[in-house]
Amino acid sequence: MKYPKLFEPVTMRGVTFANRIQRTSMVSGLATEDGQVTEDLKRRYQREAKGGVGAIVVEAAVIIPSKSPYNLRISSDDYVPGLVDLVKAIREANKETRIGVQIMQHLKLSRSGWRQRVEDFKTEELSKIVEDHVAAAKRALTAGFDFIELHMAHAYVLSSFLSRVNKRTDGYGGSLQNRMKLPVEVYLAVRRLVGEDFPLGVRINGEDFHVSGNTLAQSSKIGVKFAELGADYISVSAGSRFEDALTPPEGSPPDPMSGYSGHRMSPWFWWPDGVHVYLAEGVRDAVRAAGFATPIITAGKIREPQHAEKILEQEKADIIGLCRALLADPDWPVKAKEGREKDLVRCVACNWCLEADSRYEKVCCARWPEGMLNSPEPFSPSMARPGQIKKEYN
């Protein structure tokens, strides 16, 4: 096989993943306005499962009631039937693809420009954050997901507690040990719920990419702590923080994707491929030095199978996270496995998909034929729209 490392199975707590390619979480805008599963959402993930990916992390499911529209939700039992149907639909498309869900609590925003900070939570409210994660995890088990990912990256609640921006004085902020307290409580509570035979991963920032945020020095220690606690994988992302966001237009909420930190989360075309691999490598080195074999996932503009294989060969990561690359061409895994690299429809890192999310639109790829909500099946470079980006941005 041309890419033996990439297509080597990996097993976590008895659950075997057919290869080392994970479709990392990406918002789709395909849920209903109040967060229910739709046929379009099911078709999106079915299409990606057919492409041979080893694991799909279904987009972040919100664990609290809120007004943010078109986000998938897992905040009450009312959402469980739709999630059951989603899992069944993906399994029908590919029984080998393992299906996970990312659960997260976001910080509240308003169009006045106000945004919630970790200092806004009262100490007595923190136990509710733990309880909400546990309740969401219980619903994920009921829905039949194969694994759960706790979202501790980007501009969300647990990431904000972990970050150096957290200046709480009640024992949940200040020092790194204190900043880790709530995320650790969440992890341990969810672990108690799911048991010792169910994979539970965490996603963290390797770097916040703003002057008051975490760097690899802090993130490495965070990674070691979760490895010590028994996390089944650590997915390393970056950026997407509010601290350097642009001042929003009047009547719009602040956008964590608008500043340098936001630009680093989904690297644009001017950044080199694999620009965040060093972050996963740094976390991995720290975790290995501490004596743990926890798989580390890297992500961020990895577009070529050769590049992905080299990352694994050089032991810079253990699993390759693909997001925009699989949105552009869901058949990336099967084409790589069959040596059909010339048939890949490559992501051009234009972030058309990301900007659609910021506009509360349905997320699709600029390379798909016009009017399509999913990649064609099959999809070839000759069908892509190479002039679309120029057309839309001029």
Beta strands, then each sheet from edge to edge (+ up, - down):
strand 1: 10-12
strand 2: 15-17
strand 3: 21-23
strand 4: 55-62
strand 5: 98-104
strand 6: 147-152
strand 7: 200-205
strand 8: 234-237
strand 9: 296-298
strand 10: 319-322
sheet 1: 1+ 2-
sheet 2: 3+ 4+ 5+ 6+ 7+ 8+ 9+ 10+ 3+
end
